Amino acid sequence: MKLVNLGCGQKYHKDWINIDFFSSNEYVIQHNLLEGIPIEDNAIDVVYHSHVLEHFTKSDGFYFIEECYRVLNKNGIVRIAVPNLEIIVKEYLENLQLAIEGNVEAKNNYKWIKLELFDQMIRNESGGDMKNYLYQPIIENETYVYKRIGSEAKKIRDSFLNKSVINNYDNNEIKLKVSILKSLLKKVKTIIIKIRIGKQKKALTEQELKALKIGQFRLSGEIHQWMYDRYSLSELLREVGFTEIKVCNAFESEIQNWETYQLDVINGEVRKPDSLFIEAKKL
């Protein structure tokens, strides 16, 4: 079988074709996925990507799913994992009500789930308020946070407790996964040149430099640009042409020998428990 892992970061398997915006080693092909998937039509049995789609705009995401469909052969499977908007909203509403009623535990959980809902969409610097939350000396609802985002939170928290320096939020995953897109940075450089020419090469003001810094960050690939639930993602797959759309969990899959690859589950632990897992076929 030919299997492809898109936007893999450092979560790859040597038996797969692994593609990412930046290559971390010999097993990962470097390619800008905004420009499509560098594979011929009807050539792949399985396409997989985890927590990649939400980093694209809605329109770019549609094109990306079209590309997944194009490279799959007949009866090929696409497997997608994204943050589960439906569950985030349900958690928000439940903890909101309990917090209003005075439940102390719910008040802390409410603070965290609001960050899950908004922070990765609105942050203007790497890590945002989620990083600040995980860097607190004491996290009152640590168990809840770990339950929500699993090993991702543990890695960041352990680094803080061990006093190691982290310059970027989950640098080995999010920044490698979507990273600084070269095509977008070229546009930023063009804007800088135009600003300088327009001001007769006058030095940028402090406010202009701040705006430029924020703009560069928001084009870096770290932020979420769209969110999905089981209905909207199923509709997207259906619109592109996929059939037999099925919501599943991290352990179950139509992909042969799925458990051996340890992409969604590592040593029995779900890597991203906040995920919506969905599969579909090209018939």
C-alpha positions in Angstrom: 0.0 0.0 0.0 1.0 3.6 -0.6 0.3 5.8 2.4 0.8 9.6 2.7 1.1 11.7 5.9 0.6 15.4 5.1 1.8 18.1 7.4 3.5 15.4 9.5 5.9 17.5 11.6 7.8 15.0 13.7 4.9 12.5 13.8 5.7 10.3 10.9 6.3 6.7 10.0 9.0 5.4 7.8 6.6 3.2 5.8 4.7 6.3 4.8 5.4 9.1 2.3 5.7 12.0 4.8 5.3 15.6 3.5 5.6 18.9 5.4 6.3 22.5 4.8 9.7 22.0 6.3 11.7 18.8 6.5 13.1 17.7 9.8 15.0 14.7 8.4 15.5 12.4 5.5 12.1 10.7 5.9 10.1 14.0 5.4 9.7 15.6 2.0 9.7 19.4 2.1 6.8 21.0 0.2 4.4 23.9 0.5 1.0 22.2 0.7 -0.8 25.4 -0.3 0.5 24.6 -3.7 -1.1 21.2 -3.8 0.2 17.7 -3.1 3.2 16.7 -5.2 1.8 13.3 -6.2 0.2 12.2 -9.4 -3.5 11.4 -9.8 -5.0 8.2 -8.4 -1.7 7.0 -7.0 -2.3 6.7 -3.2 -4.2 4.2 -1.1 -4.4 6.3 2.1 -4.1 10.0 2.8 -3.7 11.1 6.5 -3.4 14.5 8.1 -3.7 15.5 11.8 -4.3 19.1 13.0 -3.4 20.5 9.7 -6.6 21.5 8.0 -7.6 24.1 10.6 -4.5 26.1 9.9 -5.7 26.8 6.3 -8.3 29.3 5.4 -11.7 27.9 4.6 -11.1 28.3 0.8 -7.5 26.9 1.0 -8.9 24.0 3.1 -11.4 23.2 0.4 -8.6 23.0 -2.2 -6.5 20.9 0.1 -9.3 18.3 0.5 -9.8 18.4 -3.3 -6.1 17.5 -3.6 -6.5 14.6 -1.2 -9.3 13.3 -3.4 -7.2 13.7 -6.6 -4.2 11.7 -5.4 -6.3 8.8 -3.9 -7.0 5.8 -6.1 -10.4 4.0 -6.3 -11.4 2.9 -2.8 -8.7 5.0 -1.3 -9.2 6.3 2.3 -8.7 9.8 3.7 -8.3 10.1 7.5 -8.5 13.5 9.1 -8.0 14.7 12.7 -8.9 18.3 13.6 -9.8 20.1 16.9 -13.4 19.2 17.6 -15.4 22.4 17.6 -18.6 20.6 18.7 -17.0 19.2 21.9 -15.2 22.5 22.7 -18.5 24.4 22.5 -20.2 21.7 24.7 -17.4 22.0 27.3 -17.7 25.7 27.2 -21.4 25.8 27.8 -21.3 23.2 30.5 -18.5 24.9 32.4 -20.1 28.3 31.9 -23.3 27.2 33.6 -21.5 25.5 36.5 -19.2 28.5 37.0 -22.3 30.7 37.2 -23.6 28.4 39.9 -20.4 28.9 41.8 -18.5 25.6 41.1 -14.8 26.5 41.7 -13.5 23.6 39.5 -15.8 24.7 36.6 -14.5 28.3 36.9 -10.9 27.1 36.2 -12.1 24.7 33.4 -14.1 27.6 31.9 -10.9 29.7 31.7 -9.1 26.9 29.9 -11.9 26.0 27.4 -12.3 29.6 26.4 -8.6 29.6 25.5 -9.1 26.4 23.4 -12.0 28.1 21.6 -10.3 31.5 20.9 -6.6 31.7 21.6 -5.2 29.9 18.6 -7.4 32.1 16.3 -6.7 35.5 17.9 -3.2 35.3 19.3 -0.6 37.7 18.0 2.5 36.1 19.4 3.7 32.5 19.6 2.1 30.4 22.2 -0.5 33.0 23.1 -2.3 32.8 26.4 -2.4 29.0 26.3 1.3 29.0 26.8 1.0 31.5 29.7 -1.7 29.3 31.3 0.6 26.2 31.1 3.5 28.3 32.5 1.7 29.1 35.7 3.6 27.9 38.9 0.4 26.0 39.8 -2.4 24.9 37.5 -5.5 24.3 39.6 -7.1 22.1 36.9 -4.1 20.4 35.5 -5.9 17.0 35.2 -8.7 18.7 33.0 -6.1 20.4 30.8 -4.2 17.2 30.2 -7.5 15.4 29.5 -8.3 18.0 26.9 -5.0 18.3 25.0 -3.0 15.3 26.2 0.8 14.9 25.7 1.0 18.3 24.0 0.3 20.1 27.3 2.5 17.7 29.3 5.5 18.4 27.1 5.1 22.2 27.5 4.4 21.9 31.2 7.4 19.6 31.8 9.7 22.0 29.9 8.5 24.8 32.2 9.0 22.8 35.4 12.4 21.7 34.2 13.3 25.4 33.6 14.2 24.7 30.0 13.8 27.5 27.5 11.0 27.4 25.0 11.0 30.1 22.4 7.9 28.8 20.5 4.7 27.0 21.5 5.2 23.3 20.7 8.0 24.3 18.3 8.6 20.7 17.2 5.0 20.3 16.1 3.0 23.4 15.2 5.9 25.4 13.8 7.2 22.4 11.8 3.7 21.5 10.8 2.6 24.6 9.0 5.7 26.8 9.9 6.7 30.0 8.1 5.3 29.8 4.6 7.8 31.1 2.1 5.3 32.4 -0.4 3.6 34.5 2.3 6.8 35.9 3.6 7.7 37.1 0.1 4.4 39.0 0.2 5.4 40.5 3.5 8.8 41.6 2.2 7.0 43.2 -0.8 4.8 45.1 1.6 7.8 46.3 3.6 9.5 47.6 0.4 6.3 49.4 -0.7 6.0 51.0 2.7 9.5 52.2 2.7 9.2 53.6 -0.9 5.9 55.3 0.0 7.6 57.0 2.9 10.7 57.8 1.0 12.6 55.1 2.9 11.6 56.7 6.2 12.2 54.4 9.2 9.0 52.7 10.4 7.3 54.0 13.5 7.0 51.9 16.6 3.3 51.3 15.8 4.2 50.3 12.2 6.8 47.9 13.4 4.4 46.4 15.9 1.8 45.9 13.1 4.4 44.4 10.8 5.5 42.0 13.6 1.9 40.9 14.2 1.3 40.5 10.5 4.4 38.3 10.1 3.3 36.1 13.0 -0.3 35.7 11.8 1.1 34.5 8.4 3.5 32.1 10.1 1.1 29.2 10.1 0.7 28.8 13.9 -2.9 30.2 14.2 -6.1 28.4 13.4 -8.0 30.0 10.5 -11.1 27.8 10.5 -12.8 25.2 12.8 -14.7 22.1 12.0 -17.3 19.8 13.6 -18.6 16.4 12.5 -21.3 18.1 10.3 -19.2 20.7 8.5 -16.3 18.4 7.9 -18.6 15.7 6.6 -20.3 18.2 4.3 -16.9 19.3 3.0 -15.8 15.8 2.2 -19.2 15.1 0.6 -19.0 18.2 -1.6 -15.5 17.2 -2.9 -16.8 13.7 -3.8 -16.0 11.4 -0.9 -18.4 8.8 0.3 -18.8 6.4 3.2 -18.0 9.2 5.6 -17.6 7.9 9.1 -16.8 9.6 12.4 -14.5 7.3 14.4 -12.1 7.4 17.4 -8.3 7.4 17.6 -8.1 3.6 17.8 -10.5 2.5 15.1 -9.9 2.8 11.4 -10.5 1.2 8.0 -6.8 1.6 7.3 -5.1 -1.8 7.4 -2.7 -2.3 10.4 -3.6 1.2 11.6 -2.6 0.6 15.2 1.0 -0.3 14.2 1.8 3.2 12.9 1.1 5.0 16.2 0.1 8.3 14.6 -3.0 9.0 16.6 -2.2 6.7 19.5 1.2 6.3 21.0 1.8 3.5 23.4 -2.0 3.3 24.2 -2.3 7.0 24.8 -4.3 9.3 22.4 -1.9 11.9 21.2 -4.5 14.6 20.6 -7.6 13.8 22.7 -9.4 17.0 21.7 -9.7 15.7 18.1 -12.5 14.9 15.8 -11.4 11.8 13.8 -13.2 11.2 10.5 -12.6 8.9 7.5 -14.0 8.7 4.0 -13.5 6.9 0.8 -13.1 7.7 -2.9 -15.2 5.3 -4.9 
